[in-house]
Amino acid sequence: MTAPVLADQPGVATGPGRRRSGRRPARRRDHLTGWLLVAPALLYFLVFLLYPALSALYYSFTDWNLRTEANWVGLANYADLMFDDVKYPHFWKSVRVTLQYALIAVPLTMVAALAQALLLNAIRRGANVFRLLLFLPVVTAEAAVGAIWRWLYDPQYGLINSVLGLAGIPGQNWLNTPELVIPALAFIAAWQCGISMIIYLAGLKAIPGAIQEAAVIDGAGPWQRFWRVTFPMLRPTTFYLLVTGVIAALQVFGLVYVIFSGNGRSVTGGPEQSGLTYVLHLYLFAFRYDAMGAACAMSFILLVFIMIVTALQFRFVRQEAS
């Protein structure tokens, strides 16, 4: 038999109260460690994200040019942007250009990314090399991308017109013809589809091989397997890329800025403002036209529009695999 442990012996912890008191310092240390670990990210969010966003919201209700004190004007910036064609003659033009770009660039990018992913998924040797080559346009600096594509689209010396000439097709003045500016920019976006390609490739790798084998046994051809098996299984991936692609297309800026600011030209969005995207227009108001208040208002109009479009996609676009 073992001797009973007396409650009054030193160093013996008895009762639930004493056990909990021993755990409290450890829990406090864990909480403190957790806060210390998240502190850099939290500080970054507060200083570089939340504070600028709240400041921009305030300045969207003011008349401010970055040099003088901001004057409160209420909803005047929002009303003028949407209804004053004299003060802001190109606002709705930038909206139309951005929507046209999104309608062309997003489907074209997704199709190019899916085609590349299917080809890479079918390769057994050297897939990593081709994956790296196809991903290079994503990590290339936008200044270099703009310079390369300005040369490719050059009406006299560009490679694209040279190839079209070999096929007997007359060359085009791609970046100086209003009707061709948006398709030309959308083609560049499709060329930079490396991230979407990697995501599609991951989705293809996640499809069970047994499903493909069952389709082959049932006599399904390549097109039937793609349309009846592969593509339905990729619906969650396609939905994700559609949502993020639309958001990115509505915010396109860097490529358009670089394309239309080369050779000492002023940034106006191309001929007849045919490439004047919404964010480029916002940039011009903020840093060229000394209308930071209106630019902040434009940013929140874009935020609300993106939220509405995203909500509609979640409501009406099918997300589940089948």
N, C-alpha and C positions, 0 to 999 in steps of 0.2 A: 504494500500500500504506500501511496505517496502522501506526504504530509501536506495538509491544507496551507494555502498561501494566505498569510494574514494581510488584511487591508492596510494596517498601519506600518508595514515594513517599508523602509526607505527605498525609493527607486521603483516601486511597484505602481503601475498605472491601472486603476480600476475604474469601472463605470464609463458610460458613454461620453460624459462631459470631458473627462481627461483624455480620452482617445481623440476627440475632435480638436481639443486645444493643441495637441501635438501636430495635427495636420495643417493648422492654419498658417504657420510661418512658411511651410513649403508651398501652399497655395498662393500666398502673397508673392513669394519669389517667382513662381511660375507666371503669375499675372504681370509682374514687373518685367520679366524677361520677354513676355509676349509683346507688351507695349514698346519696349526698346527695339524689338525686331521690326515692328510695323511703323515705328516713328519716322524713319526716312521717307517711306512711301506716303504716309499721312501728311508729313510736312510738305512734300512735293505737291500733293493734291491740293492742300490748302493755299500754298503760296503761288503755284504756277498754273493751277486749273480753276479752283473755286473763286479765288479773289479776282483774277482777270475776268472771269465770266460775270460775276456780280458787278464789277466795275463797268464792263461793257453794257450790261443791262441798264445801269444808271445813265451812262453817257448816251444811250440810244434815245433818251428823253431830253437831250440837251442839244444846243447849238455850240459845237466845240471844234476848234481847228488845231489843237495840240499846242498852241502858243499862248492863247489867252484863256481867261477864266471861262468855264462852261456856263452857259445860260440855259436855264430850264425852259423848255418849250412844250413839254407834255407829249401828246401823241402827234404833234405836227410833223415830225420826221416820217412817221409811218404813213400818215395821210398824204403827204406830199409825194412820197415815193410811189404810191399806188395810183394817185389821181392827178398829180400835177405834171403834165407832159411837157410843159415849158421849162420847169426847173430841173426835171430829171427825164430828158427825152429818150434815153436809151435803157431805162429800167426794164420795161416789158420786153424790149428787144433782147436783153441779156437773159431774161427768163425763157423766152422762146428758143434761143440758141442753146441754152443749157439742156432744156428738155429734148430738143432734137439730137443733141450729142448723146444724151443718156439712152434714148430710144435706139440709136444705131450702135453705140460703143458697147453697151452692156451685152446684148445678144451676140454681137460679133466676137467679143472677148470670151464669152462662155463657150461658144462653138469652137473657137480656136483652142481654148484650154482643154476641152473634152477630147478633141481630135488628137492633140499632142499626148494627152494622158493615155488614150487607147493605144496609140502607137508605142509609147514607152512600156505599157503593160504587156504588149505582145513581144517585146524584145527580150531575149534571153541572155545575150552577151553585150557588154558595153552600155547597158542602160544608164549606169551612173554618169558616164561621160556625156551622153546625150541630154540627160537631166540637167547637168551643169551648164551645158551650152544653151539650152532653152531657158534656163533661169538667169543667165547673164544680163539680158535687157532690164531685169528688175533692179539689179544692184548697180547698174550703170548710172552715173550722174546725169541729172536732167539737162544740164548744160551741154554735155557731150551728145546726149540723145537728140536735143534740138538741133545742134550743129550738123549731125549726121543726116537727119531727116530733111533739113533744109537743102542739103546737097542732093539727097535722093529725089526730092520733089522739084529740083531746079528745072525750069522749062527748057533750057538749052543744053546743060551738061549733066543733068540728073540721070542716075542709073535706071529709074523707073521708066522714063520716057524713052531711053535707049532700048530697053527690052521691048516696050510696046512698039517701037519702030521696027524692030526685027520681025515682029508678028504682023506688020502692015497696019498697025493701029496708030492713028495720029496722036502725038503727045499732047499733054494738057498743061496748063499753067495752074497747078494744083492749089497753091497757096495765095493766088491772086485772082481766082475766080470764085465769087461768092457761093455759088452752088456746090463747089467741090471742097470748100474749106472743112466743113463738118465731117464728111466722109474721110477726108485725108487725116484729120485728127483721130477719128475713130479707128482707123487702120493702125495708127501708131499705138493706140491703147490695146488693140488686139495683139500687137507684136510684143507688148509687155505683159503677157498673160501668165507669166511664170508662177506666181503665187496660186492663182486659180488652178493651173495645171497640176501643181503639187497636191492641192487639196482633192482634186478629182482623182488623182492617182491613188491617194490614200483611200478614197471611197471605193475604187475598183479593187484594191487589195483586200478590202473588208468583205467583199461579196463571197460567200462560201462557194468553193469549187464544185461541191456536189450539185448545186443548182444548175450550173452551167453544164455539167456532165449529164444531168437528167434531161436538159433541153436538147442536147446532142443526141441522146438515145431516142428521144421522141421524134427526131427527124427535123428539128428546127435548123434553118440556115443561119448564116452569120447575121443577116439583117434582122431576121425574126428573133434571134437570141439577144441582139442589142435592144430592139424596140420592146420586146415582151419581158425580158429578164434584166438586162444590165441597166437600162435607163430607169425603169421603175424602182430598182434598188438604189439608184443614185438620187432619188427625189430629195431626201434630207440635205445632201450635199449641194444639189442644185438650188434648193431654196436658200441655203446659207449664202451661197455665192451670188444669188440674185439680190438678196437684201443688201449685202455689203457692197456689191458692185454698183447698185443704184445710188447708195449713199456716197461712194467715192466719185461716181460720175457727176453727181450734182455739186460736188465740191472741187471739180477739176480746176487747177490753176497753174501749177508749175510748168507743165508742158506748153500750155497756150502762151504763157508769158515768155518763155524762152523762144518759141517758134516765131512770135511776132515782135520780138525786140532785138533781133539780130541786125547786124550791119548798121548800127547807129539809128535804127528806126524808132520812132516813138511808139509806145504800146497803145494801140487803139482797137485791137481785136481783129486785125486784117481788113480786107477791102469791104467797105460798107458795113463795118462792125459785124461781119458774118461769123467771126470767131470770138466775139465779145461774150465770154461766159460770165455767169453770175458772180463768181468769186473774183474774177479779174476785174469786173466792174466795181465790186466792193473795194478791191485794192486801190483802184484809181481814185475813188472818192476819198479813201483814207489818207493816201500819201501823195497824190498828185493835185487833187482839187481842194484840199484843206477842208474836208467835210467829214470829220471823224464821227460826229454824232449820227449823220445819215448812214455812214458805213456800219456803225454798231447796230443801227436799226435794221439794216439789210441782213446782218448776220443772224439776228433773232427771227426775222421773217423766214430765212432759210432753215433755221432750226425747227420752227413750227411746221414748215412744209415737209421737211424730212421725216418728222415724227408722224405726220398724217400719212405720207406715202408708205412708211414702214408699217404702220398699223393696218393699212389697207392690204398690204402684202400678207401680213399674218392672218388677216380675215378671209381673204379670197384665194390665196395660193395654197395648193395642196402640199403638205410637208411630209407626210408619212410615206415610208417605203411600202411597196406592194408586191 
